[in-house]
C-alpha cells in the first residue's frame, strides 16, 4: 500500500486511508453514489445545455445580464461534465481498491470543485451587483454596463477562481490559502445578500414614487413589473 501512495500528495493520504479502511462496509453506499451522480450528470448537462442554447438563439437575450446568466449556466454545465464523472470514477476506484486512481481523482475533484464552486459564487455576486446597477443607473445602465466590460469581468473571475484552486494544492501554504478562500466565500455571500436587499429596497421605493406620480406620464419610463420579475428570476 505504501508503494501506491508514492505519488499521492499528503493532503489526500489520510482521507484515502480512512475511506479504504471502511470500504468493505460501505460498498452499497458507493454503488448508490455512482448511480445518483450519473443521474445528476445527465440532468445538469442537459438542463444547462438547453439554457445556454436558448439564450444564444434569442436576440432579445443578448444583454450583459444574460451574458452573466449564460456564464453561470456554463459553469453548472461543467459540473455535470466534470465533477459528477470524477465522483463516479472515484467511487469505482474505491469499489475496486484502486488507491492510485483514487488519489488522482481526489486531486482532480478538489481542484475542479473549488474552481467551479468559486466561479459560480463569483458570477452570482456579479449578477446581484448587475441587478442593483440596472435599477439605480436606469437609462445610464446600457452605457456603463456593456457586454465588452462584462466579458472582461467574466474572464477576470475565471482566472481568479482557477488560480485559487491551483494554489489550494500547495501543501506548504495550504492552511493560509484555505482560510483565505473561506474568507473570500463569506465576503462574496455577504456582498450578494447586501446587493439583493438593496435592490429590493430601491425597487420598493421606486414603486412608491411611481404610484404617487401616476398622473405624470413620464413616471412609467422604467418598467417596474418587468424589473421585479427579472430580479426574482436572478435571485432564484
C-alpha positions as CSV (number, residue, x, y, z in Angstrom):
1,X,0.0,0.0,0.0
2,X,2.9,2.4,0.7
3,X,4.0,2.0,-2.9
4,X,0.6,3.0,-4.1
5,X,0.9,6.2,-2.1
6,X,4.3,7.2,-3.5
7,X,3.0,9.8,-5.9
8,X,0.0,10.8,-3.9
9,X,0.0,14.3,-2.2
10,X,0.0,14.0,1.6
11,X,-3.1,16.3,1.5
12,X,-5.2,13.3,0.4
13,X,-3.4,10.4,2.0
14,X,-5.3,10.4,5.4
15,X,-8.6,10.8,3.6
16,X,-7.9,7.9,1.3
17,X,-6.7,5.7,4.1
18,X,-9.9,6.3,6.1
19,X,-12.0,5.6,3.0
20,X,-10.2,2.3,2.2
21,X,-10.4,1.2,5.9
22,X,-14.2,1.2,5.7
23,X,-14.6,0.3,2.1
24,X,-16.0,-3.2,2.7
25,X,-18.7,-1.8,5.0
26,X,-19.9,0.8,2.5
27,X,-19.9,-1.0,-0.8
28,X,-23.6,-0.4,-1.3
29,X,-23.3,3.3,-0.4
30,X,-20.6,3.8,-3.1
31,X,-22.7,1.9,-5.6
32,X,-25.7,4.2,-4.9
33,X,-23.4,7.2,-5.1
34,X,-22.3,6.1,-8.7
35,X,-26.0,5.8,-9.7
36,X,-27.1,9.1,-8.2
37,X,-24.1,11.1,-9.7
38,X,-24.8,9.5,-13.1
39,X,-28.3,10.9,-13.0
40,X,-27.1,14.3,-11.8
41,X,-24.5,14.4,-14.5
42,X,-27.2,13.9,-17.2
43,X,-29.7,16.4,-15.8
44,X,-27.0,19.1,-15.1
45,X,-25.6,18.7,-18.6
46,X,-29.0,18.6,-20.5
47,X,-30.6,21.3,-18.3
48,X,-27.8,23.8,-18.5
49,X,-27.1,23.0,-22.1
50,X,-30.7,23.9,-23.1
51,X,-30.5,27.1,-21.1
52,X,-27.3,28.1,-22.9
53,X,-28.7,27.3,-26.4
54,X,-32.0,29.1,-25.6
55,X,-30.1,32.3,-24.6
56,X,-27.7,32.2,-27.5
57,X,-30.5,31.7,-30.1
58,X,-32.6,34.6,-28.8
59,X,-31.6,38.1,-30.0
60,X,-33.7,39.6,-27.2
61,X,-31.5,37.9,-24.6
62,X,-28.2,39.2,-25.9
63,X,-27.7,41.5,-23.0
64,X,-24.9,41.9,-20.3
65,X,-27.3,40.5,-17.7
66,X,-28.0,37.3,-19.7
67,X,-24.3,37.1,-20.6
68,X,-23.7,36.6,-16.9
69,X,-26.5,34.0,-16.7
70,X,-25.0,32.2,-19.6
71,X,-21.7,32.1,-17.9
72,X,-23.3,30.7,-14.7
73,X,-25.1,28.1,-16.8
74,X,-21.9,27.1,-18.5
75,X,-20.2,26.7,-15.0
76,X,-23.1,24.4,-13.9
77,X,-22.7,22.6,-17.2
78,X,-19.1,21.9,-16.4
79,X,-20.2,20.5,-13.0
80,X,-22.2,17.9,-15.0
81,X,-19.4,17.2,-17.4
82,X,-16.5,17.2,-15.0
83,X,-17.4,17.0,-11.3
84,X,-20.0,14.2,-11.4
85,X,-17.9,12.0,-13.7
86,X,-14.9,12.4,-11.4
87,X,-17.1,11.3,-8.4
88,X,-18.3,8.3,-10.4
89,X,-14.8,7.2,-11.4
90,X,-13.5,7.8,-7.9
91,X,-16.3,5.7,-6.4
92,X,-15.5,3.0,-8.9
93,X,-11.8,3.1,-7.8
94,X,-13.0,2.7,-4.2
95,X,-15.0,-0.4,-5.1
96,X,-12.0,-1.9,-6.8
97,X,-9.5,-0.8,-4.2
98,X,-7.5,1.2,-6.7
99,X,-5.6,3.6,-4.4
100,X,-3.5,5.3,-7.1
101,X,-6.6,6.0,-9.2
102,X,-8.4,7.3,-6.2
103,X,-5.5,9.6,-5.4
104,X,-5.7,11.1,-8.8
105,X,-9.5,11.5,-8.6
106,X,-9.2,13.2,-5.2
107,X,-6.8,15.8,-6.6
108,X,-9.0,16.4,-9.7
109,X,-12.1,16.6,-7.6
110,X,-10.5,19.1,-5.1
111,X,-9.3,21.3,-7.9
112,X,-12.4,21.5,-10.0
113,X,-14.8,21.6,-7.0
114,X,-13.0,24.7,-5.7
115,X,-12.6,26.2,-9.1
116,X,-16.1,25.8,-10.3
117,X,-17.6,26.5,-6.9
118,X,-15.7,29.7,-6.6
119,X,-16.6,30.7,-10.2
120,X,-20.3,30.1,-9.5
121,X,-20.2,32.2,-6.4
122,X,-18.3,35.0,-8.1
123,X,-20.7,35.1,-11.0
124,X,-23.7,35.1,-8.7
125,X,-22.2,38.1,-6.9
126,X,-21.7,39.8,-10.2
127,X,-25.3,39.2,-11.1
128,X,-26.5,40.7,-7.8
129,X,-24.4,43.8,-8.5
130,X,-25.6,44.0,-12.0
131,X,-29.3,44.0,-10.9
132,X,-28.6,46.8,-8.5
133,X,-26.9,48.8,-11.1
134,X,-29.8,48.2,-13.6
135,X,-32.2,49.8,-11.0
136,X,-30.0,52.7,-9.8
137,X,-28.5,53.7,-13.1
138,X,-31.7,53.2,-15.2
139,X,-31.1,54.8,-18.6
140,X,-27.4,55.1,-18.0
141,X,-27.1,51.4,-17.4
142,X,-26.7,50.4,-21.0
143,X,-23.9,53.0,-21.4
144,X,-21.9,52.0,-18.3
145,X,-22.6,48.2,-18.2
146,X,-21.7,46.9,-21.7
147,X,-21.2,43.4,-23.0
148,X,-17.5,44.1,-23.5
149,X,-17.0,45.1,-19.9
150,X,-19.0,42.1,-18.7
151,X,-16.8,39.8,-20.8
152,X,-13.7,41.3,-19.2
153,X,-15.2,40.7,-15.8
154,X,-16.1,37.1,-16.6
155,X,-12.5,36.4,-17.8
156,X,-11.2,38.0,-14.6
157,X,-13.4,35.9,-12.3
158,X,-12.5,32.8,-14.2
159,X,-8.7,33.4,-13.8
160,X,-9.3,34.3,-10.1
161,X,-11.3,31.1,-9.4
162,X,-8.9,28.7,-11.2
163,X,-5.9,30.5,-9.7
164,X,-7.3,30.0,-6.2
165,X,-8.0,26.3,-6.9
166,X,-4.4,25.8,-8.1
167,X,-2.9,27.5,-5.0
168,X,-5.1,25.3,-2.8
169,X,-2.9,22.3,-3.6
170,X,0.3,23.9,-2.4
171,X,0.8,21.9,0.8
172,X,3.3,24.4,2.3
173,X,0.7,27.2,2.3
174,X,-2.4,25.0,2.5
175,X,-3.8,26.4,5.8
176,X,-3.3,30.0,4.8
177,X,-4.8,29.6,1.4
178,X,-7.7,27.6,2.7
179,X,-8.5,30.3,5.3
180,X,-8.2,33.0,2.6
181,X,-10.6,31.1,0.2
182,X,-13.1,30.5,3.0
183,X,-13.0,34.2,4.0
184,X,-13.5,35.1,0.3
185,X,-16.6,32.9,0.2
186,X,-18.0,34.7,3.2
187,X,-17.4,38.1,1.7
188,X,-19.0,37.1,-1.6
189,X,-22.1,35.6,0.1
190,X,-22.4,38.8,2.3
191,X,-22.0,41.0,-0.8
192,X,-24.6,39.1,-2.7
193,X,-27.1,39.3,0.1
194,X,-26.4,43.0,0.6
195,X,-26.9,43.9,-3.0
196,X,-30.1,41.9,-3.4
197,X,-31.5,43.6,-0.2
198,X,-30.5,47.0,-1.6
199,X,-32.1,46.1,-4.9
200,X,-35.4,45.1,-3.4
201,X,-35.5,48.2,-1.1
202,X,-34.6,50.5,-4.0
203,X,-37.3,48.8,-6.1
204,X,-39.9,49.3,-3.3
205,X,-39.0,53.0,-3.0
206,X,-39.3,53.4,-6.8
207,X,-42.6,51.7,-6.8
208,X,-43.9,54.0,-4.2
209,X,-42.7,57.0,-6.1
210,X,-44.4,55.8,-9.3
211,X,-47.7,55.2,-7.5
212,X,-47.5,58.7,-6.1
213,X,-46.8,60.2,-9.6
214,X,-49.2,58.3,-11.8
215,X,-50.6,61.5,-13.2
216,X,-47.1,62.1,-14.7
217,X,-46.8,60.3,-18.0
218,X,-43.0,60.2,-17.7
219,X,-43.2,58.2,-14.5
220,X,-43.8,55.0,-16.4
221,X,-40.5,55.1,-18.3
222,X,-39.0,52.5,-16.0
223,X,-40.8,49.1,-16.2
224,X,-41.1,48.2,-12.6
225,X,-43.1,45.0,-13.1
226,X,-40.6,43.7,-15.6
227,X,-37.6,44.6,-13.4
228,X,-39.2,42.9,-10.4
229,X,-39.8,39.7,-12.3
230,X,-36.2,39.8,-13.6
231,X,-34.8,40.4,-10.1
232,X,-36.7,37.4,-8.7
233,X,-35.6,35.2,-11.6
234,X,-31.9,36.2,-10.9
235,X,-32.3,35.5,-7.2
236,X,-33.7,32.0,-7.8
